[in-house]
């Protein structure tokens, strides 16, 4: 376990525990109770160690026949640049198949990664899973 000092807030320390089995269990699809919709909960971290599983779940959701796939990243504290770039590619591929990928975010770290890669403008803002899984078009 290592300690990382946040330079903006010297009094706050963040503990980084790395990849764990508990974090992997969080990366799961959830049923929003609406037909034609998948919800994927990203968990605490989406880094290189989890990228292949996350990519496989996204592909499965896009190819499932769903019209809407919601990525719930509100609890995600770390999003790697590679995963953020993957979201841009998956969004384009899904759009070609008639699937709308919608994104829920909640942390500055996730927003920053999406902005750095340049994919943030591809996704609308949604306040909740209910709003994102609704039938309105993006």
N, C-alpha and C positions, 0 to 999 in steps of 0.2 A: 504494500500500500504506500502511495506517495502523497505528499502534500503539495498543492499548487497554490501559490499566492496570487490572488487577483490584484493586479496593479492599480485598478481604479478604486478599490476598497481595501486598504491595507489591514483593516481589522477583521476582515472575513477570510476564512480559509475554506477551500473546497477539497474534499477528500475524493481521490480517484481510486476506485477499486478495480477498474478494468472490467473485462468481460466475465460474466458469471452465468451459471446455468439458470438462475432465477431470471436474469435479464432476457435470456433466450426464450423462456416460457412466455414472456409478455408479448412477443411478436406473433400475434394470432389474429385470425379473421373473426369478426363478430357479426351477429345477425341483428340488423337494425329493425327488423320486423316489417320491412317494406320489400315487396317483390322487385326483382331486377336490380338489387343494390347489395354491395358488399361493403363492409367497414373493416379496415385493417388498422389495428392499434400498434403503433410503432415501438412502444416501450420506452425505456429510459435512454438508451443509446442506440444509434444507428451508425455503426462504424464499419471498417473493412471486415472485421470478424463476422459481422452479421449480414453483410451485403448480399452474399449468395442466397441465403435463406429468404431475405427480404425480396430480392429480385424474383425468386421462384414463386413466392406468394403473390406478388404483383402480376406476374405472367398468368398464373392460375386464375386470378380474379378477372383479368382482362379477357381471357379466353373462355370464361365461364358462361357467357351469354348475358351477363349483367349489363345494364345500361349506364349505371353509375358505380364508381368505386371511390369510397371516401377513405382518405389516409388521415387518421387521427394521430397527430404528432404533438398534442397539447402537453403530454407528460414527458416528451423527449427533451433531454437536457443537452444532448450532443448529436449533431448531424454532420457526418463527414462530407467533405467536398465531393468525393466520388459518389456518394449516395445522392447528394443534391443534383449532380449532373445526370445521374441515372434517372431521377424523377423527370427531368426535361425530355430525355429520350423516350421514356415510357409514356409520357403525356402525348407526344407526337404519334407514337405507334398506336396507342389506344384510340386517339381521335380518328385515325384512319380506319379503325374497326367499328366506329360508332359508339365508343365508350367514353364517357366523361369522367376524368379523374379529378376529384375535388380534395382540397387540402384544408385541414384544421391545424393551426399552429398556436403556440402560446408562449414561447420563450424567445428572447432576443437572440440567443445563440442559433436557433434554428432559422429564424428570419435572416440573420446575418449570412449564414451559409447559402441560403437560397438566393439572396441578393448578390453575393460575391460571384456565384456561378452564372447569374443572369437569368434564372428560371422563375423568379418570384412573379414577374408580370404575367406568366402563363396561367396562374391560378388566382381565382377570385377569393375574397375573404368570406368566411362563413363563421358565425358565432357559436354554432353547436352542431352535433351530429344530426339532429332532427332537421335543421335548416339545410345542411349539406346533402342529406339523403332525400330531400324533397324533390318534387317533379319539375320544378322550374329549371329552365335551361341555363347553362353557363354562358 
